[in-house]
Amino acid sequence: MYYNDDTTIYFDGKFMKAKDAGTDLYGQSLHYGYSVFEGIKSYSTDHGARIFKAKEHFERLRRSAELMHIPFDYSVNQLTELTYELLDRNGFTDAYIRPLVTCSPNMSLSKGQKSYLSLLAWEWNNGYLADKMKIMTSPFQRPNPKAFKVEAKVGGHYVNSILACQDAKDKGYDEALVLDENGYVAESSGANVFYEKDGVLFTPAKGSILPGITRQTVFEICEELDIPVKETFFKPEDMRGADAGFFCGTAAEIVALNSLDDVPFTRNWEETASGRVQQAYLKLVRVLSL
Ligand code: PMP
């Protein structure tokens, strides 16, 4: 599903076939989740394939590596150019792009000594999440911000995401709504969250979330459309039974929520401010170039 015999990737300084790539078994990335990565999308536009918010994603990748003390020398421009070449070599336009930075063999608990960049991509034409999701408040908390650099996109953080997401699925829901250590809503396993009441959008303030690039894009769209947004701390009970709610992320785009803990969101999605934000986002990703 992710690659075949013809798929090209970029790994450690060169383009090669995905099937010929390998990694050693003695690295901290594999053993301890000590890696940083990104999730990026490219879209087919009138000007060919365009990577949405390339600069923001590659800046975050560089920042994540810095916060993890992983040496990483690629510039945003280099990363962008290599990724366009990767898309071109594979003939992809609508694609999901996964840059990954892993570390050289080292079993100790000291910082990374040398890193390897992998750039992987696969074709992707629609969001990974079902529309109108049934979500539940998760019994799992987000990683404590005093234990992790939660604003970095680090491999190991996603063990928490897997636990929360699988638990929700096992209980018959589409996704988990994960709280912080104080019981405030943080985000889902892999997306940020908003809810709407009386035309105002609310989203968790920074602290225990990955401050998403899509979340930032929602702020920009709201500014443009004159929709008020509040970043604040709130509990699941503030959100249950609200007018509307959505998850947002690069892969998810903007996906409407059906219910939280079996309590439905009440307004017709198409008539909400959230619905307008979704429409604007879907338009934006296909017109915006670098
Ligand atoms: N939170 C988490 C935990 C995520 O994994 C993601 C996806 N990267 C997001 C939020 C949304 O981030 P972005 O909009 O930058 O994709």
Residues whose N, C-alpha, C, O or C-beta is under 5 A from the ligand:
A	BS01	PMP	G39 E187 S188 S189 G190 A191 N192 L210 G212 I213 T214 R215 C248 G249 T250
